Amino acid sequence: MERFVQSIVAGGVVLIGACWLVALVEFGSAPWLVGVALALLGSGAVVAGILTELESGAFTVGEE
């Protein structure tokens, strides 16, 4: 499997688990803070996986 796909899938799995953790524990507790940190880590992994496959200038408009 391609490295960027692994990053996106792993980040998504971590993100889903973190969301469940945040939803099921008490607000402000230590496990809740761990869940928030994992959610940020998972989101970062998904974004990093996507950005590694974009070509430079992918979002420029009108410059060809």
PDBQT receptor file of N, H, CA, C and O in Angstrom, charges set to zero:
ATOM      1  N   MET A   1       0.848  -1.164   0.000  1.00  0.00    +0.000 N 
ATOM      2  CA  MET A   1       0.000   0.000   0.000  1.00  0.00    +0.000 C 
ATOM      3  C   MET A   1       0.902   1.238   0.000  1.00  0.00    +0.000 C 
ATOM      4  O   MET A   1       1.970   1.237   0.613  1.00  0.00    +0.000 OA
ATOM      5  N   GLU A   2       0.466   2.279  -0.686  1.00  0.00    +0.000 N 
ATOM      6  H   GLU A   2      -0.401   2.280  -1.183  1.00  0.00    +0.000 HD
ATOM      7  CA  GLU A   2       1.243   3.513  -0.774  1.00  0.00    +0.000 C 
ATOM      8  C   GLU A   2       1.356   4.180   0.596  1.00  0.00    +0.000 C 
ATOM      9  O   GLU A   2       0.460   4.077   1.433  1.00  0.00    +0.000 OA
ATOM     10  N   ARG A   3       2.472   4.861   0.800  1.00  0.00    +0.000 N 
ATOM     11  H   ARG A   3       3.200   4.945   0.120  1.00  0.00    +0.000 HD
ATOM     12  CA  ARG A   3       2.736   5.498   2.085  1.00  0.00    +0.000 C 
ATOM     13  C   ARG A   3       1.685   6.571   2.413  1.00  0.00    +0.000 C 
ATOM     14  O   ARG A   3       1.255   6.673   3.562  1.00  0.00    +0.000 OA
ATOM     15  N   PHE A   4       1.267   7.371   1.423  1.00  0.00    +0.000 N 
ATOM     16  H   PHE A   4       1.616   7.288   0.490  1.00  0.00    +0.000 HD
ATOM     17  CA  PHE A   4       0.291   8.416   1.704  1.00  0.00    +0.000 C 
ATOM     18  C   PHE A   4      -1.059   7.824   2.082  1.00  0.00    +0.000 C 
ATOM     19  O   PHE A   4      -1.777   8.399   2.900  1.00  0.00    +0.000 OA
ATOM     20  N   VAL A   5      -1.414   6.685   1.500  1.00  0.00    +0.000 N 
ATOM     21  H   VAL A   5      -0.831   6.217   0.836  1.00  0.00    +0.000 HD
ATOM     22  CA  VAL A   5      -2.671   6.022   1.852  1.00  0.00    +0.000 C 
ATOM     23  C   VAL A   5      -2.598   5.505   3.280  1.00  0.00    +0.000 C 
ATOM     24  O   VAL A   5      -3.567   5.620   4.030  1.00  0.00    +0.000 OA
ATOM     25  N   GLN A   6      -1.461   4.938   3.663  1.00  0.00    +0.000 N 
ATOM     26  H   GLN A   6      -0.674   4.845   3.053  1.00  0.00    +0.000 HD
ATOM     27  CA  GLN A   6      -1.287   4.467   5.034  1.00  0.00    +0.000 C 
ATOM     28  C   GLN A   6      -1.429   5.615   6.021  1.00  0.00    +0.000 C 
ATOM     29  O   GLN A   6      -2.039   5.458   7.078  1.00  0.00    +0.000 OA
ATOM     30  N   SER A   7      -0.873   6.756   5.681  1.00  0.00    +0.000 N 
ATOM     31  H   SER A   7      -0.377   6.884   4.822  1.00  0.00    +0.000 HD
ATOM     32  CA  SER A   7      -0.966   7.925   6.558  1.00  0.00    +0.000 C 
ATOM     33  C   SER A   7      -2.407   8.400   6.703  1.00  0.00    +0.000 C 
ATOM     34  O   SER A   7      -2.847   8.730   7.805  1.00  0.00    +0.000 OA
ATOM     35  N   ILE A   8      -3.130   8.436   5.607  1.00  0.00    +0.000 N 
ATOM     36  H   ILE A   8      -2.772   8.168   4.712  1.00  0.00    +0.000 HD
ATOM     37  CA  ILE A   8      -4.522   8.887   5.642  1.00  0.00    +0.000 C 
ATOM     38  C   ILE A   8      -5.387   7.907   6.434  1.00  0.00    +0.000 C 
ATOM     39  O   ILE A   8      -6.201   8.325   7.258  1.00  0.00    +0.000 OA
ATOM     40  N   VAL A   9      -5.216   6.624   6.191  1.00  0.00    +0.000 N 
ATOM     41  H   VAL A   9      -4.555   6.285   5.522  1.00  0.00    +0.000 HD
ATOM     42  CA  VAL A   9      -6.026   5.617   6.884  1.00  0.00    +0.000 C 
ATOM     43  C   VAL A   9      -5.691   5.583   8.371  1.00  0.00    +0.000 C 
ATOM     44  O   VAL A   9      -6.596   5.568   9.206  1.00  0.00    +0.000 OA
ATOM     45  N   ALA A  10      -4.412   5.572   8.711  1.00  0.00    +0.000 N 
ATOM     46  H   ALA A  10      -3.678   5.585   8.033  1.00  0.00    +0.000 HD
ATOM     47  CA  ALA A  10      -4.020   5.540  10.124  1.00  0.00    +0.000 C 
ATOM     48  C   ALA A  10      -4.499   6.799  10.845  1.00  0.00    +0.000 C 
ATOM     49  O   ALA A  10      -4.999   6.722  11.967  1.00  0.00    +0.000 OA
ATOM     50  N   GLY A  11      -4.348   7.942  10.207  1.00  0.00    +0.000 N 
ATOM     51  H   GLY A  11      -3.942   8.004   9.295  1.00  0.00    +0.000 HD
ATOM     52  CA  GLY A  11      -4.827   9.182  10.811  1.00  0.00    +0.000 C 
ATOM     53  C   GLY A  11      -6.328   9.169  11.018  1.00  0.00    +0.000 C 
ATOM     54  O   GLY A  11      -6.823   9.653  12.036  1.00  0.00    +0.000 OA
ATOM     55  N   GLY A  12      -7.052   8.621  10.062  1.00  0.00    +0.000 N 
ATOM     56  H   GLY A  12      -6.650   8.228   9.235  1.00  0.00    +0.000 HD
ATOM     57  CA  GLY A  12      -8.499   8.530  10.194  1.00  0.00    +0.000 C 
ATOM     58  C   GLY A  12      -8.928   7.607  11.323  1.00  0.00    +0.000 C 
ATOM     59  O   GLY A  12      -9.873   7.907  12.052  1.00  0.00    +0.000 OA
ATOM     60  N   VAL A  13      -8.239   6.493  11.466  1.00  0.00    +0.000 N 
ATOM     61  H   VAL A  13      -7.471   6.249  10.873  1.00  0.00    +0.000 HD
ATOM     62  CA  VAL A  13      -8.560   5.552  12.546  1.00  0.00    +0.000 C 
ATOM     63  C   VAL A  13      -8.279   6.196  13.906  1.00  0.00    +0.000 C 
ATOM     64  O   VAL A  13      -9.086   6.082  14.829  1.00  0.00    +0.000 OA
ATOM     65  N   VAL A  14      -7.140   6.870  14.026  1.00  0.00    +0.000 N 
ATOM     66  H   VAL A  14      -6.485   6.963  13.276  1.00  0.00    +0.000 HD
ATOM     67  CA  VAL A  14      -6.806   7.560  15.269  1.00  0.00    +0.000 C 
ATOM     68  C   VAL A  14      -7.826   8.660  15.558  1.00  0.00    +0.000 C 
ATOM     69  O   VAL A  14      -8.246   8.834  16.702  1.00  0.00    +0.000 OA
ATOM     70  N   LEU A  15      -8.216   9.388  14.544  1.00  0.00    +0.000 N 
ATOM     71  H   LEU A  15      -7.875   9.247  13.615  1.00  0.00    +0.000 HD
ATOM     72  CA  LEU A  15      -9.183  10.465  14.711  1.00  0.00    +0.000 C 
ATOM     73  C   LEU A  15     -10.535   9.948  15.189  1.00  0.00    +0.000 C 
ATOM     74  O   LEU A  15     -11.144  10.538  16.082  1.00  0.00    +0.000 OA
ATOM     75  N   ILE A  16     -11.005   8.861  14.606  1.00  0.00    +0.000 N 
ATOM     76  H   ILE A  16     -10.510   8.382  13.881  1.00  0.00    +0.000 HD
ATOM     77  CA  ILE A  16     -12.292   8.288  15.024  1.00  0.00    +0.000 C 
ATOM     78  C   ILE A  16     -12.221   7.792  16.460  1.00  0.00    +0.000 C 
ATOM     79  O   ILE A  16     -13.131   8.044  17.250  1.00  0.00    +0.000 OA
ATOM     80  N   GLY A  17     -11.142   7.086  16.806  1.00  0.00    +0.000 N 
ATOM     81  H   GLY A  17     -10.402   6.881  16.164  1.00  0.00    +0.000 HD
ATOM     82  CA  GLY A  17     -10.983   6.619  18.182  1.00  0.00    +0.000 C 
ATOM     83  C   GLY A  17     -10.910   7.766  19.173  1.00  0.00    +0.000 C 
ATOM     84  O   GLY A  17     -11.476   7.692  20.264  1.00  0.00    +0.000 OA
ATOM     85  N   ALA A  18     -10.211   8.829  18.791  1.00  0.00    +0.000 N 
ATOM     86  H   ALA A  18      -9.751   8.889  17.905  1.00  0.00    +0.000 HD
ATOM     87  CA  ALA A  18     -10.094   9.989  19.667  1.00  0.00    +0.000 C 
ATOM     88  C   ALA A  18     -11.438  10.673  19.862  1.00  0.00    +0.000 C 
ATOM     89  O   ALA A  18     -11.755  11.117  20.965  1.00  0.00    +0.000 OA
ATOM     90  N   CYS A  19     -12.222  10.759  18.809  1.00  0.00    +0.000 N 
ATOM     91  H   CYS A  19     -11.965  10.398  17.913  1.00  0.00    +0.000 HD
ATOM     92  CA  CYS A  19     -13.557  11.365  18.938  1.00  0.00    +0.000 C 
ATOM     93  C   CYS A  19     -14.437  10.561  19.888  1.00  0.00    +0.000 C 
ATOM     94  O   CYS A  19     -15.171  11.141  20.688  1.00  0.00    +0.000 OA
ATOM     95  N   TRP A  20     -14.373   9.238  19.808  1.00  0.00    +0.000 N 
ATOM     96  H   TRP A  20     -13.776   8.768  19.158  1.00  0.00    +0.000 HD
ATOM     97  CA  TRP A  20     -15.121   8.404  20.738  1.00  0.00    +0.000 C 
ATOM     98  C   TRP A  20     -14.643   8.617  22.167  1.00  0.00    +0.000 C 
ATOM     99  O   TRP A  20     -15.455   8.714  23.087  1.00  0.00    +0.000 OA
ATOM    100  N   LEU A  21     -13.333   8.689  22.355  1.00  0.00    +0.000 N 
ATOM    101  H   LEU A  21     -12.674   8.610  21.607  1.00  0.00    +0.000 HD
ATOM    102  CA  LEU A  21     -12.777   8.902  23.680  1.00  0.00    +0.000 C 
ATOM    103  C   LEU A  21     -13.246  10.234  24.258  1.00  0.00    +0.000 C 
ATOM    104  O   LEU A  21     -13.654  10.300  25.417  1.00  0.00    +0.000 OA
ATOM    105  N   VAL A  22     -13.189  11.284  23.460  1.00  0.00    +0.000 N 
ATOM    106  H   VAL A  22     -12.857  11.230  22.518  1.00  0.00    +0.000 HD
ATOM    107  CA  VAL A  22     -13.621  12.605  23.916  1.00  0.00    +0.000 C 
ATOM    108  C   VAL A  22     -15.111  12.596  24.242  1.00  0.00    +0.000 C 
ATOM    109  O   VAL A  22     -15.540  13.240  25.199  1.00  0.00    +0.000 OA
ATOM    110  N   ALA A  23     -15.891  11.881  23.463  1.00  0.00    +0.000 N 
ATOM    111  H   ALA A  23     -15.543  11.358  22.685  1.00  0.00    +0.000 HD
ATOM    112  CA  ALA A  23     -17.338  11.860  23.673  1.00  0.00    +0.000 C 
ATOM    113  C   ALA A  23     -17.739  11.059  24.909  1.00  0.00    +0.000 C 
ATOM    114  O   ALA A  23     -18.770  11.346  25.518  1.00  0.00    +0.000 OA
ATOM    115  N   LEU A  24     -16.951  10.071  25.284  1.00  0.00    +0.000 N 
ATOM    116  H   LEU A  24     -16.114   9.838  24.789  1.00  0.00    +0.000 HD
ATOM    117  CA  LEU A  24     -17.373   9.157  26.345  1.00  0.00    +0.000 C 
ATOM    118  C   LEU A  24     -16.817   9.464  27.728  1.00  0.00    +0.000 C 
ATOM    119  O   LEU A  24     -17.298   8.902  28.712  1.00  0.00    +0.000 OA
ATOM    120  N   VAL A  25     -15.822  10.333  27.834  1.00  0.00    +0.000 N 
ATOM    121  H   VAL A  25     -15.431  10.789  27.035  1.00  0.00    +0.000 HD
ATOM    122  CA  VAL A  25     -15.253  10.633  29.147  1.00  0.00    +0.000 C 
ATOM    123  C   VAL A  25     -15.628  12.045  29.576  1.00  0.00    +0.000 C 
ATOM    124  O   VAL A  25     -16.115  12.845  28.777  1.00  0.00    +0.000 OA
ATOM    125  N   GLU A  26     -15.394  12.333  30.838  1.00  0.00    +0.000 N 
ATOM    126  H   GLU A  26     -14.998  11.684  31.487  1.00  0.00    +0.000 HD
ATOM    127  CA  GLU A  26     -15.775  13.613  31.417  1.00  0.00    +0.000 C 
ATOM    128  C   GLU A  26     -14.929  14.755  30.848  1.00  0.00    +0.000 C 
ATOM    129  O   GLU A  26     -13.716  14.623  30.678  1.00  0.00    +0.000 OA
ATOM    130  N   PHE A  27     -15.584  15.858  30.563  1.00  0.00    +0.000 N 
ATOM    131  H   PHE A  27     -16.568  15.965  30.701  1.00  0.00    +0.000 HD
ATOM    132  CA  PHE A  27     -14.923  17.042  30.006  1.00  0.00    +0.000 C 
ATOM    133  C   PHE A  27     -13.821  17.522  30.948  1.00  0.00    +0.000 C 
ATOM    134  O   PHE A  27     -14.055  17.695  32.144  1.00  0.00    +0.000 OA
ATOM    135  N   GLY A  28     -12.633  17.734  30.415  1.00  0.00    +0.000 N 
ATOM    136  H   GLY A  28     -12.443  17.593  29.443  1.00  0.00    +0.000 HD
ATOM    137  CA  GLY A  28     -11.529  18.273  31.178  1.00  0.00    +0.000 C 
ATOM    138  C   GLY A  28     -10.696  17.259  31.937  1.00  0.00    +0.000 C 
ATOM    139  O   GLY A  28      -9.695  17.623  32.555  1.00  0.00    +0.000 OA
ATOM    140  N   SER A  29     -11.087  15.997  31.905  1.00  0.00    +0.000 N 
ATOM    141  H   SER A  29     -11.900  15.701  31.404  1.00  0.00    +0.000 HD
ATOM    142  CA  SER A  29     -10.324  14.971  32.615  1.00  0.00    +0.000 C 
ATOM    143  C   SER A  29      -9.068  14.613  31.811  1.00  0.00    +0.000 C 
ATOM    144  O   SER A  29      -8.919  15.014  30.657  1.00  0.00    +0.000 OA
ATOM    145  N   ALA A  30      -8.177  13.856  32.441  1.00  0.00    +0.000 N 
ATOM    146  H   ALA A  30      -8.299  13.530  33.378  1.00  0.00    +0.000 HD
ATOM    147  CA  ALA A  30      -6.933  13.462  31.764  1.00  0.00    +0.000 C 
ATOM    148  C   ALA A  30      -7.201  12.641  30.497  1.00  0.00    +0.000 C 
ATOM    149  O   ALA A  30      -6.574  12.908  29.472  1.00  0.00    +0.000 OA
ATOM    150  N   PRO A  31      -8.115  11.642  30.525  1.00  0.00    +0.000 N 
ATOM    151  CA  PRO A  31      -8.385  10.919  29.272  1.00  0.00    +0.000 C 
ATOM    152  C   PRO A  31      -8.993  11.811  28.192  1.00  0.00    +0.000 C 
ATOM    153  O   PRO A  31      -8.765  11.588  27.004  1.00  0.00    +0.000 OA
ATOM    154  N   TRP A  32      -9.761  12.815  28.597  1.00  0.00    +0.000 N 
ATOM    155  H   TRP A  32      -9.946  12.996  29.563  1.00  0.00    +0.000 HD
ATOM    156  CA  TRP A  32     -10.332  13.740  27.626  1.00  0.00    +0.000 C 
ATOM    157  C   TRP A  32      -9.229  14.528  26.938  1.00  0.00    +0.000 C 
ATOM    158  O   TRP A  32      -9.262  14.719  25.723  1.00  0.00    +0.000 OA
ATOM    159  N   LEU A  33      -8.250  14.987  27.716  1.00  0.00    +0.000 N 
ATOM    160  H   LEU A  33      -8.223  14.832  28.703  1.00  0.00    +0.000 HD
ATOM    161  CA  LEU A  33      -7.124  15.728  27.141  1.00  0.00    +0.000 C 
ATOM    162  C   LEU A  33      -6.302  14.849  26.206  1.00  0.00    +0.000 C 
ATOM    163  O   LEU A  33      -5.821  15.317  25.175  1.00  0.00    +0.000 OA
ATOM    164  N   VAL A  34      -6.140  13.577  26.563  1.00  0.00    +0.000 N 
ATOM    165  H   VAL A  34      -6.532  13.196  27.400  1.00  0.00    +0.000 HD
ATOM    166  CA  VAL A  34      -5.445  12.631  25.680  1.00  0.00    +0.000 C 
ATOM    167  C   VAL A  34      -6.229  12.474  24.380  1.00  0.00    +0.000 C 
ATOM    168  O   VAL A  34      -5.641  12.431  23.298  1.00  0.00    +0.000 OA
ATOM    169  N   GLY A  35      -7.547  12.390  24.485  1.00  0.00    +0.000 N 
ATOM    170  H   GLY A  35      -8.024  12.425  25.363  1.00  0.00    +0.000 HD
ATOM    171  CA  GLY A  35      -8.386  12.288  23.294  1.00  0.00    +0.000 C 
ATOM    172  C   GLY A  35      -8.265  13.488  22.384  1.00  0.00    +0.000 C 
ATOM    173  O   GLY A  35      -8.225  13.339  21.162  1.00  0.00    +0.000 OA
ATOM    174  N   VAL A  36      -8.206  14.675  22.960  1.00  0.00    +0.000 N 
ATOM    175  H   VAL A  36      -8.238  14.796  23.952  1.00  0.00    +0.000 HD
ATOM    176  CA  VAL A  36      -8.051  15.899  22.161  1.00  0.00    +0.000 C 
ATOM    177  C   VAL A  36      -6.694  15.887  21.459  1.00  0.00    +0.000 C 
ATOM    178  O   VAL A  36      -6.592  16.226  20.280  1.00  0.00    +0.000 OA
ATOM    179  N   ALA A  37      -5.652  15.491  22.199  1.00  0.00    +0.000 N 
ATOM    180  H   ALA A  37      -5.735  15.216  23.157  1.00  0.00    +0.000 HD
ATOM    181  CA  ALA A  37      -4.319  15.428  21.594  1.00  0.00    +0.000 C 
ATOM    182  C   ALA A  37      -4.277  14.402  20.461  1.00  0.00    +0.000 C 
ATOM    183  O   ALA A  37      -3.676  14.654  19.417  1.00  0.00    +0.000 OA
ATOM    184  N   LEU A  38      -4.911  13.256  20.664  1.00  0.00    +0.000 N 
ATOM    185  H   LEU A  38      -5.399  13.051  21.512  1.00  0.00    +0.000 HD
ATOM    186  CA  LEU A  38      -4.958  12.239  19.608  1.00  0.00    +0.000 C 
ATOM    187  C   LEU A  38      -5.764  12.717  18.402  1.00  0.00    +0.000 C 
ATOM    188  O   LEU A  38      -5.423  12.403  17.262  1.00  0.00    +0.000 OA
ATOM    189  N   ALA A  39      -6.819  13.465  18.650  1.00  0.00    +0.000 N 
ATOM    190  H   ALA A  39      -7.096  13.720  19.576  1.00  0.00    +0.000 HD
ATOM    191  CA  ALA A  39      -7.608  14.011  17.535  1.00  0.00    +0.000 C 
ATOM    192  C   ALA A  39      -6.763  14.968  16.697  1.00  0.00    +0.000 C 
ATOM    193  O   ALA A  39      -6.833  14.953  15.468  1.00  0.00    +0.000 OA
ATOM    194  N   LEU A  40      -5.972  15.792  17.358  1.00  0.00    +0.000 N 
ATOM    195  H   LEU A  40      -5.915  15.804  18.357  1.00  0.00    +0.000 HD
ATOM    196  CA  LEU A  40      -5.086  16.700  16.619  1.00  0.00    +0.000 C 
ATOM    197  C   LEU A  40      -4.023  15.925  15.852  1.00  0.00    +0.000 C 
ATOM    198  O   LEU A  40      -3.707  16.262  14.711  1.00  0.00    +0.000 OA
ATOM    199  N   LEU A  41      -3.476  14.899  16.471  1.00  0.00    +0.000 N 
ATOM    200  H   LEU A  41      -3.733  14.626  17.398  1.00  0.00    +0.000 HD
ATOM    201  CA  LEU A  41      -2.475  14.064  15.810  1.00  0.00    +0.000 C 
ATOM    202  C   LEU A  41      -3.070  13.347  14.598  1.00  0.00    +0.000 C 
ATOM    203  O   LEU A  41      -2.452  13.311  13.534  1.00  0.00    +0.000 OA
ATOM    204  N   GLY A  42      -4.260  12.781  14.754  1.00  0.00    +0.000 N 
ATOM    205  H   GLY A  42      -4.762  12.810  15.618  1.00  0.00    +0.000 HD
ATOM    206  CA  GLY A  42      -4.918  12.094  13.641  1.00  0.00    +0.000 C 
ATOM    207  C   GLY A  42      -5.254  13.038  12.504  1.00  0.00    +0.000 C 
ATOM    208  O   GLY A  42      -5.089  12.695  11.333  1.00  0.00    +0.000 OA
ATOM    209  N   SER A  43      -5.728  14.233  12.849  1.00  0.00    +0.000 N 
ATOM    210  H   SER A  43      -5.862  14.512  13.800  1.00  0.00    +0.000 HD
ATOM    211  CA  SER A  43      -6.034  15.225  11.815  1.00  0.00    +0.000 C 
ATOM    212  C   SER A  43      -4.770  15.634  11.066  1.00  0.00    +0.000 C 
ATOM    213  O   SER A  43      -4.779  15.794   9.846  1.00  0.00    +0.000 OA
ATOM    214  N   GLY A  44      -3.695  15.798  11.810  1.00  0.00    +0.000 N 
ATOM    215  H   GLY A  44      -3.688  15.668  12.801  1.00  0.00    +0.000 HD
ATOM    216  CA  GLY A  44      -2.423  16.152  11.184  1.00  0.00    +0.000 C 
ATOM    217  C   GLY A  44      -1.931  15.074  10.238  1.00  0.00    +0.000 C 
ATOM    218  O   GLY A  44      -1.394  15.377   9.173  1.00  0.00    +0.000 OA
ATOM    219  N   ALA A  45      -2.112  13.810  10.622  1.00  0.00    +0.000 N 
ATOM    220  H   ALA A  45      -2.548  13.564  11.488  1.00  0.00    +0.000 HD
ATOM    221  CA  ALA A  45      -1.685  12.707   9.763  1.00  0.00    +0.000 C 
ATOM    222  C   ALA A  45      -2.509  12.654   8.480  1.00  0.00    +0.000 C 
ATOM    223  O   ALA A  45      -1.969  12.392   7.405  1.00  0.00    +0.000 OA
ATOM    224  N   VAL A  46      -3.800  12.900   8.589  1.00  0.00    +0.000 N 
ATOM    225  H   VAL A  46      -4.238  13.114   9.462  1.00  0.00    +0.000 HD
ATOM    226  CA  VAL A  46      -4.655  12.907   7.389  1.00  0.00    +0.000 C 
ATOM    227  C   VAL A  46      -4.241  14.040   6.457  1.00  0.00    +0.000 C 
ATOM    228  O   VAL A  46      -4.093  13.832   5.253  1.00  0.00    +0.000 OA
ATOM    229  N   VAL A  47      -4.055  15.229   7.003  1.00  0.00    +0.000 N 
ATOM    230  H   VAL A  47      -4.175  15.398   7.981  1.00  0.00    +0.000 HD
ATOM    231  CA  VAL A  47      -3.668  16.379   6.185  1.00  0.00    +0.000 C 
ATOM    232  C   VAL A  47      -2.292  16.156   5.563  1.00  0.00    +0.000 C 
ATOM    233  O   VAL A  47      -2.084  16.466   4.390  1.00  0.00    +0.000 OA
ATOM    234  N   ALA A  48      -1.354  15.621   6.340  1.00  0.00    +0.000 N 
ATOM    235  H   ALA A  48      -1.522  15.369   7.293  1.00  0.00    +0.000 HD
ATOM    236  CA  ALA A  48      -0.009  15.366   5.811  1.00  0.00    +0.000 C 
ATOM    237  C   ALA A  48      -0.056  14.342   4.684  1.00  0.00    +0.000 C 
ATOM    238  O   ALA A  48       0.652  14.488   3.687  1.00  0.00    +0.000 OA
ATOM    239  N   GLY A  49      -0.875  13.313   4.827  1.00  0.00    +0.000 N 
ATOM    240  H   GLY A  49      -1.450  13.194   5.637  1.00  0.00    +0.000 HD
ATOM    241  CA  GLY A  49      -0.997  12.315   3.771  1.00  0.00    +0.000 C 
ATOM    242  C   GLY A  49      -1.564  12.900   2.492  1.00  0.00    +0.000 C 
ATOM    243  O   GLY A  49      -1.139  12.544   1.393  1.00  0.00    +0.000 OA
ATOM    244  N   ILE A  50      -2.520  13.796   2.638  1.00  0.00    +0.000 N 
ATOM    245  H   ILE A  50      -2.865  14.086   3.531  1.00  0.00    +0.000 HD
ATOM    246  CA  ILE A  50      -3.114  14.430   1.462  1.00  0.00    +0.000 C 
ATOM    247  C   ILE A  50      -2.126  15.391   0.805  1.00  0.00    +0.000 C 
ATOM    248  O   ILE A  50      -1.980  15.400  -0.417  1.00  0.00    +0.000 OA
ATOM    249  N   LEU A  51      -1.451  16.198   1.621  1.00  0.00    +0.000 N 
ATOM    250  H   LEU A  51      -1.570  16.190   2.613  1.00  0.00    +0.000 HD
ATOM    251  CA  LEU A  51      -0.552  17.212   1.074  1.00  0.00    +0.000 C 
ATOM    252  C   LEU A  51       0.668  16.617   0.378  1.00  0.00    +0.000 C 
ATOM    253  O   LEU A  51       1.232  17.249  -0.515  1.00  0.00    +0.000 OA
ATOM    254  N   THR A  52       1.085  15.411   0.770  1.00  0.00    +0.000 N 
ATOM    255  H   THR A  52       0.627  14.897   1.496  1.00  0.00    +0.000 HD
ATOM    256  CA  THR A  52       2.252  14.819   0.117  1.00  0.00    +0.000 C 
ATOM    257  C   THR A  52       1.965  14.454  -1.335  1.00  0.00    +0.000 C 
ATOM    258  O   THR A  52       2.896  14.330  -2.131  1.00  0.00    +0.000 OA
ATOM    259  N   GLU A  53       0.716  14.284  -1.685  1.00  0.00    +0.000 N 
ATOM    260  H   GLU A  53      -0.039  14.385  -1.038  1.00  0.00    +0.000 HD
ATOM    261  CA  GLU A  53       0.379  13.890  -3.051  1.00  0.00    +0.000 C 
ATOM    262  C   GLU A  53      -0.058  15.047  -3.936  1.00  0.00    +0.000 C 
ATOM    263  O   GLU A  53      -0.265  14.857  -5.134  1.00  0.00    +0.000 OA
ATOM    264  N   LEU A  54      -0.202  16.232  -3.378  1.00  0.00    +0.000 N 
ATOM    265  H   LEU A  54      -0.034  16.387  -2.405  1.00  0.00    +0.000 HD
ATOM    266  CA  LEU A  54      -0.598  17.380  -4.197  1.00  0.00    +0.000 C 
ATOM    267  C   LEU A  54       0.611  17.920  -4.946  1.00  0.00    +0.000 C 
ATOM    268  O   LEU A  54       1.718  17.971  -4.410  1.00  0.00    +0.000 OA
ATOM    269  N   GLU A  55       0.386  18.317  -6.172  1.00  0.00    +0.000 N 
ATOM    270  H   GLU A  55      -0.513  18.275  -6.607  1.00  0.00    +0.000 HD
ATOM    271  CA  GLU A  55       1.436  18.946  -6.962  1.00  0.00    +0.000 C 
ATOM    272  C   GLU A  55       1.574  20.393  -6.523  1.00  0.00    +0.000 C 
ATOM    273  O   GLU A  55       0.611  20.992  -6.043  1.00  0.00    +0.000 OA
ATOM    274  N   SER A  56       2.762  20.957  -6.684  1.00  0.00    +0.000 N 
ATOM    275  H   SER A  56       3.544  20.471  -7.074  1.00  0.00    +0.000 HD
ATOM    276  CA  SER A  56       2.929  22.368  -6.340  1.00  0.00    +0.000 C 
ATOM    277  C   SER A  56       2.067  23.215  -7.275  1.00  0.00    +0.000 C 
ATOM    278  O   SER A  56       2.026  22.982  -8.483  1.00  0.00    +0.000 OA
ATOM    279  N   GLY A  57       1.398  24.176  -6.710  1.00  0.00    +0.000 N 
ATOM    280  H   GLY A  57       1.432  24.365  -5.729  1.00  0.00    +0.000 HD
ATOM    281  CA  GLY A  57       0.512  25.037  -7.483  1.00  0.00    +0.000 C 
ATOM    282  C   GLY A  57      -0.839  24.411  -7.782  1.00  0.00    +0.000 C 
ATOM    283  O   GLY A  57      -1.513  24.827  -8.724  1.00  0.00    +0.000 OA
ATOM    284  N   ALA A  58      -1.245  23.428  -7.007  1.00  0.00    +0.000 N 
ATOM    285  H   ALA A  58      -0.697  23.090  -6.241  1.00  0.00    +0.000 HD
ATOM    286  CA  ALA A  58      -2.505  22.745  -7.270  1.00  0.00    +0.000 C 
ATOM    287  C   ALA A  58      -3.713  23.654  -7.081  1.00  0.00    +0.000 C 
ATOM    288  O   ALA A  58      -4.770  23.411  -7.664  1.00  0.00    +0.000 OA
ATOM    289  N   PHE A  59      -3.565  24.690  -6.277  1.00  0.00    +0.000 N 
ATOM    290  H   PHE A  59      -2.707  24.887  -5.803  1.00  0.00    +0.000 HD
ATOM    291  CA  PHE A  59      -4.702  25.556  -5.985  1.00  0.00    +0.000 C 
ATOM    292  C   PHE A  59      -4.610  26.913  -6.662  1.00  0.00    +0.000 C 
ATOM    293  O   PHE A  59      -5.404  27.803  -6.357  1.00  0.00    +0.000 OA
ATOM    294  N   THR A  60      -3.664  27.093  -7.572  1.00  0.00    +0.000 N 
ATOM    295  H   THR A  60      -3.019  26.370  -7.820  1.00  0.00    +0.000 HD
ATOM    296  CA  THR A  60      -3.579  28.375  -8.273  1.00  0.00    +0.000 C 
ATOM    297  C   THR A  60      -4.627  28.437  -9.356  1.00  0.00    +0.000 C 
ATOM    298  O   THR A  60      -4.928  27.431  -9.998  1.00  0.00    +0.000 OA
ATOM    299  N   VAL A  61      -5.179  29.607  -9.559  1.00  0.00    +0.000 N 
ATOM    300  H   VAL A  61      -4.934  30.424  -9.037  1.00  0.00    +0.000 HD
ATOM    301  CA  VAL A  61      -6.245  29.792 -10.542  1.00  0.00    +0.000 C 
ATOM    302  C   VAL A  61      -5.758  30.745 -11.621  1.00  0.00    +0.000 C 
ATOM    303  O   VAL A  61      -5.233  31.815 -11.313  1.00  0.00    +0.000 OA
ATOM    304  N   GLY A  62      -5.924  30.375 -12.863  1.00  0.00    +0.000 N 
ATOM    305  H   GLY A  62      -6.351  29.506 -13.114  1.00  0.00    +0.000 HD
ATOM    306  CA  GLY A  62      -5.655  31.258 -13.968  1.00  0.00    +0.000 C 
ATOM    307  C   GLY A  62      -4.197  31.315 -14.420  1.00  0.00    +0.000 C 
ATOM    308  O   GLY A  62      -3.885  32.044 -15.362  1.00  0.00    +0.000 OA
ATOM    309  N   GLU A  63      -3.322  30.592 -13.799  1.00  0.00    +0.000 N 
ATOM    310  H   GLU A  63      -3.576  30.000 -13.034  1.00  0.00    +0.000 HD
ATOM    311  CA  GLU A  63      -1.911  30.603 -14.216  1.00  0.00    +0.000 C 
ATOM    312  C   GLU A  63      -1.573  29.270 -14.865  1.00  0.00    +0.000 C 
ATOM    313  O   GLU A  63      -1.392  28.258 -14.188  1.00  0.00    +0.000 OA
ATOM    314  N   GLU A  64      -1.494  29.290 -16.160  1.00  0.00    +0.000 N 
ATOM    315  H   GLU A  64      -1.642  30.112 -16.710  1.00  0.00    +0.000 HD
ATOM    316  CA  GLU A  64      -1.190  28.054 -16.875  1.00  0.00    +0.000 C 
ATOM    317  C   GLU A  64       0.015  28.224 -17.752  1.00  0.00    +0.000 C 
ATOM    318  O   GLU A  64       0.422  27.282 -18.433  1.00  0.00    +0.000 OA
TER     319      GLU A  64
